[in-house]
Amino acid sequence: MTTPATYLWRPSNARYVQIDGFVSVPRGPQVPPPKPLVWPEKDPGDTLDYVFDISPALTANPGDVINTLDVTVSPANPGDLTLVSAAADGPRAVLWLSGGQALTNYTVTVKIGTVGGRMLTRSITLPVVTLASVPAPQAALTTAAGQALTDPTGTPLTII
């Protein structure tokens, strides 16, 4: 009689910890928390692809790749950063992001499910700043060198 094969779940070797025993260990320096994840800044007019690679989390799990993606962007008001599309390429999430308000730091939260059943959630900061130069209007205030004076968002100041 044939017996159907069943899926055998195995815990990841990447998260294996073995207790040293019950020998007292002197307290040492604290391990610093991981650095925040930050993508390079973008201009509000850009539509670009951003990659989030989870390979280090899957190192001891050959064949485990991204199966599901759930992406949220905050803040999420009209004119803010928008997710155009999201796709998986093995252990990499590829997100196309567009728009945004200048001088705003957006938080892109990526919730990933893998084929092996692992779930990862990370938040990545994406600063949006004015990178493109806008020609100054005729009525713009300028420096002695002819440079237009701008407000913090990069908009030229005018006398009108």
C-alpha positions in Angstrom: 0.0 0.0 0.0 1.3 3.4 -0.9 1.6 6.0 1.8 1.4 9.7 0.8 4.5 11.7 1.7 4.0 14.4 4.3 5.7 17.8 4.6 8.4 17.7 7.3 8.9 21.0 9.1 12.4 21.7 10.3 13.4 24.8 12.3 15.9 27.1 10.8 19.6 26.6 11.6 20.1 30.3 11.4 18.3 30.9 14.7 19.8 28.0 16.7 21.1 28.8 20.2 22.7 26.4 22.6 22.8 27.2 26.3 26.3 27.3 27.7 25.3 25.7 31.0 24.7 27.1 34.4 28.1 28.7 34.8 27.7 32.4 35.9 28.8 34.8 33.2 30.0 38.3 34.0 27.9 41.1 32.5 29.5 42.7 29.6 28.7 45.5 27.2 25.3 45.6 25.8 24.8 44.7 22.1 23.7 47.8 20.3 20.4 47.6 18.5 20.5 47.2 14.7 20.8 50.4 12.6 17.5 51.6 11.2 16.9 50.7 7.5 17.0 53.7 5.3 16.8 54.0 1.5 18.6 56.9 -0.3 16.4 60.0 -0.6 14.2 60.6 -3.7 12.7 63.6 -5.4 8.9 64.0 -5.4 8.9 63.7 -9.2 10.7 60.3 -9.2 9.2 56.9 -9.8 11.9 54.4 -8.8 12.4 50.8 -7.9 13.6 50.0 -4.4 14.9 46.6 -3.3 14.7 45.0 0.1 16.9 41.9 0.3 16.1 39.3 3.0 18.9 36.9 1.9 20.6 37.1 5.3 17.5 35.9 7.0 17.3 32.9 4.7 21.0 31.9 4.7 20.6 28.5 6.2 17.4 27.7 4.3 18.2 27.0 0.6 15.2 27.3 -1.7 13.2 29.5 0.7 12.1 32.6 -1.2 9.5 35.3 -0.8 5.9 34.0 -1.3 3.8 36.9 -0.2 4.2 40.7 0.2 2.1 43.2 2.1 3.4 46.7 1.8 2.1 49.8 3.6 3.3 53.4 3.3 2.8 56.1 6.0 1.8 58.8 6.1 -0.8 58.1 3.4 -2.5 61.4 2.6 -3.3 62.8 -0.9 0.0 63.7 -2.7 2.1 61.4 -0.4 4.3 58.6 -1.5 2.5 55.8 -3.3 3.3 52.2 -4.0 3.0 51.7 -7.8 3.8 47.9 -7.7 5.5 45.2 -5.7 7.1 42.0 -6.8 9.3 39.3 -5.5 12.6 38.2 -7.1 13.7 35.2 -5.0 14.8 36.7 -1.6 14.4 40.3 -2.8 11.2 42.4 -2.6 11.2 45.0 -5.5 9.0 48.0 -4.8 8.2 50.8 -7.3 7.5 54.0 -5.4 6.3 57.3 -6.7 5.5 60.9 -5.6 5.7 62.2 -2.0 5.9 65.5 -0.3 9.3 67.2 -0.1 10.9 67.3 3.4 8.9 64.2 4.5 10.3 61.0 5.8 8.0 58.1 4.8 7.9 54.7 6.5 7.5 51.8 4.1 6.5 48.7 6.1 7.1 45.4 4.3 5.5 42.2 5.6 7.0 39.2 3.9 5.8 35.5 3.9 8.2 32.9 2.6 7.6 29.6 0.9 9.0 27.9 4.0 6.4 29.6 6.2 8.6 32.3 7.7 7.2 35.8 8.3 9.3 38.9 8.4 8.1 42.5 9.0 10.5 45.4 8.6 10.0 49.2 8.3 12.3 51.2 6.0 12.5 55.0 5.9 12.4 56.8 2.6 13.2 60.5 2.8 11.7 62.7 0.1 13.5 65.9 -0.7 13.6 68.3 -3.6 16.5 67.2 -5.8 15.5 68.6 -9.1 16.3 72.3 -9.7 13.3 74.4 -10.8 14.1 77.5 -12.9 13.6 80.6 -10.8 10.8 82.9 -11.9 11.5 86.5 -13.0 10.3 87.9 -9.6 12.5 85.5 -7.6 14.8 87.0 -4.9 18.4 86.2 -5.7 21.8 86.5 -4.1 24.6 88.7 -5.4 25.9 85.7 -7.3 22.5 85.2 -9.0 21.3 82.2 -7.0 17.6 82.1 -6.3 16.6 82.2 -2.6 14.3 79.3 -1.7 12.1 78.2 1.2 12.8 74.8 2.9 10.9 72.9 0.2 13.1 74.3 -2.6 10.4 76.8 -3.9 12.0 80.1 -5.0 11.0 83.1 -2.9 9.4 85.9 -4.8 8.6 89.6 -4.1 5.0 89.2 -5.2 
